[in-house]
């Protein structure tokens, strides 16, 4: 395992919150255009079956957008937009490389399983040393700081010695 600094809980949570806001905004716009487009082709939904089908289509759109966003972003560059803003990245646990699309898809599946267990899959993020949840265990990934280590500033004594 490569020595990378594990990202903290609050940075992960904040990145997740930002991703939720981005995803919700994109889903609202796309679902609005889906509804407008369907209603333009055929008049307003006439019966319960039409409304149920429309609700199903909007929910399926949300699921497809979520999977596409996370798999493409994490698989391609190791970060979603929320993770980029928080300075964290998803890497392979063993060598610290990019996770790739297969691991990103497994990680997305692990996120769904964590939700299906009412959040129990996220407890590892809070209680383990590596801050790995069920999604990370399933995909063999971990979330690390992507920002460089801060450089300690030189003291005035050292600066004088260097200038002599």
C-alpha positions as CSV (number, residue, x, y, z in Angstrom):
1,X,0.0,0.0,0.0
2,X,1.4,3.4,-0.9
3,X,1.7,6.0,1.8
4,X,-1.0,8.6,1.0
5,X,-2.8,10.8,3.5
6,X,-6.3,9.5,4.1
7,X,-9.0,12.1,3.6
8,X,-11.0,13.0,6.7
9,X,-14.7,12.4,7.2
10,X,-15.9,16.0,7.0
11,X,-14.1,16.6,3.7
12,X,-15.6,13.4,2.3
13,X,-19.0,14.4,3.6
14,X,-18.7,17.9,2.1
15,X,-17.7,16.6,-1.3
16,X,-20.6,14.2,-1.2
17,X,-23.0,17.1,-0.4
18,X,-21.6,19.1,-3.3
19,X,-22.1,16.1,-5.6
20,X,-25.6,15.7,-4.4
21,X,-26.4,19.4,-5.2
22,X,-24.8,19.2,-8.6
23,X,-26.6,15.9,-9.4
24,X,-29.9,17.3,-8.2
25,X,-29.6,20.4,-10.4
26,X,-28.7,18.4,-13.5
27,X,-31.5,15.9,-12.8
28,X,-34.0,18.8,-12.4
29,X,-33.1,20.3,-15.7
30,X,-33.0,16.9,-17.6
31,X,-36.3,15.7,-16.1
32,X,-37.9,19.0,-16.9
33,X,-37.0,18.7,-20.5
34,X,-38.0,15.0,-20.5
35,X,-41.5,15.9,-19.2
36,X,-41.8,18.9,-21.6
37,X,-40.7,16.7,-24.5
38,X,-43.1,13.9,-23.7
39,X,-46.0,16.2,-23.3
40,X,-45.2,18.0,-26.5
41,X,-45.4,14.7,-28.4
42,X,-48.6,13.6,-26.7
43,X,-51.0,15.8,-24.9
44,X,-51.1,15.8,-21.0
45,X,-51.1,12.4,-19.4
46,X,-54.7,11.1,-19.6
47,X,-54.8,8.3,-17.0
48,X,-53.0,6.9,-14.1
49,X,-50.8,4.6,-16.2
50,X,-49.4,7.6,-18.2
51,X,-48.5,9.4,-15.0
52,X,-47.0,6.3,-13.4
53,X,-44.9,5.7,-16.6
54,X,-43.7,9.4,-16.5
55,X,-42.8,9.1,-12.8
56,X,-40.9,5.9,-13.5
57,X,-39.0,7.5,-16.5
58,X,-38.0,10.5,-14.3
59,X,-36.7,8.2,-11.6
60,X,-34.8,6.0,-14.1
61,X,-33.3,9.2,-15.5
62,X,-32.0,10.0,-12.0
63,X,-30.5,6.6,-11.6
64,X,-28.8,6.7,-15.0
65,X,-27.4,10.2,-14.4
66,X,-26.0,9.2,-11.0
67,X,-24.3,6.1,-12.3
68,X,-22.9,7.8,-15.4
69,X,-21.6,10.8,-13.3
70,X,-19.8,8.7,-10.7
71,X,-18.4,6.0,-13.0
72,X,-17.2,8.5,-15.7
73,X,-15.7,11.0,-13.2
74,X,-14.2,8.6,-10.7
75,X,-13.1,6.1,-13.4
76,X,-11.6,8.7,-15.6
77,X,-9.8,11.1,-13.2
78,X,-10.4,9.7,-9.7
79,X,-12.5,12.6,-8.6
80,X,-16.1,13.9,-8.9
81,X,-16.6,17.7,-9.0
82,X,-17.4,17.7,-5.3
83,X,-14.2,15.8,-4.5
84,X,-12.2,18.2,-6.7
85,X,-13.6,21.1,-4.8
86,X,-12.6,19.5,-1.5
87,X,-9.2,18.4,-2.6
88,X,-9.7,14.7,-2.3
89,X,-9.4,11.8,-4.7
90,X,-10.3,8.1,-5.0
91,X,-7.3,5.8,-5.7
92,X,-6.7,2.1,-5.8
93,X,-5.8,0.9,-2.3
94,X,-2.8,-1.2,-3.3
95,X,-0.8,1.2,-5.6
96,X,-2.5,4.6,-5.3
97,X,-3.3,4.7,-9.1
98,X,-6.5,5.7,-10.8
99,X,-9.3,3.3,-10.0
100,X,-10.5,2.8,-13.6
101,X,-14.1,2.4,-14.8
102,X,-14.6,-1.2,-13.4
103,X,-13.7,-0.2,-9.9
104,X,-15.7,3.0,-10.2
105,X,-18.7,0.9,-11.2
106,X,-18.2,-1.4,-8.2
107,X,-17.8,1.6,-5.9
108,X,-21.1,3.0,-7.2
109,X,-22.8,-0.4,-6.6
110,X,-21.3,-0.3,-3.0
111,X,-22.8,3.1,-2.5
112,X,-26.2,1.7,-3.4
113,X,-25.7,-1.2,-1.1
114,X,-24.8,1.2,1.7
115,X,-28.0,3.1,1.1
116,X,-30.0,-0.2,1.0
117,X,-28.6,-1.1,4.5
118,X,-29.8,2.3,5.8
119,X,-26.3,3.7,6.0
120,X,-24.6,0.8,7.8
121,X,-22.1,0.6,4.9
122,X,-20.9,4.1,5.6
123,X,-19.9,3.3,9.2
124,X,-16.4,2.3,8.1
125,X,-15.8,5.9,7.0
126,X,-16.4,7.0,10.5
127,X,-14.8,4.2,12.5
128,X,-11.9,2.7,10.6
129,X,-8.3,4.1,10.3
130,X,-8.3,4.2,6.5
131,X,-11.8,5.7,6.5
132,X,-13.1,3.0,4.0
133,X,-16.8,2.4,3.6
134,X,-18.5,-0.6,2.1
135,X,-18.1,0.9,-1.4
136,X,-14.3,1.3,-0.9
137,X,-14.0,-2.3,0.5
138,X,-15.9,-3.7,-2.5
139,X,-13.9,-1.8,-5.1
140,X,-10.5,-2.0,-3.4
141,X,-10.2,1.8,-3.3
142,X,-9.7,4.5,-0.7
143,X,-10.2,8.3,-0.6
144,X,-7.0,10.4,0.0
145,X,-6.0,14.0,0.0
146,X,-5.1,15.2,-3.5
147,X,-3.6,18.5,-2.3
148,X,0.2,18.6,-1.8
149,X,1.6,18.6,1.7
150,X,2.0,22.1,3.1
151,X,5.6,23.3,3.1
152,X,6.8,24.6,6.4
153,X,8.0,28.2,6.2
154,X,11.6,28.8,6.9
155,X,12.4,30.8,10.1
156,X,14.1,34.2,10.0
157,X,17.3,32.6,11.3
158,X,17.5,30.2,8.4
159,X,16.8,32.9,5.9
160,X,19.7,35.1,7.3
161,X,22.0,32.1,7.1
162,X,21.2,31.5,3.5
163,X,21.7,35.1,2.5
164,X,25.1,35.5,4.1
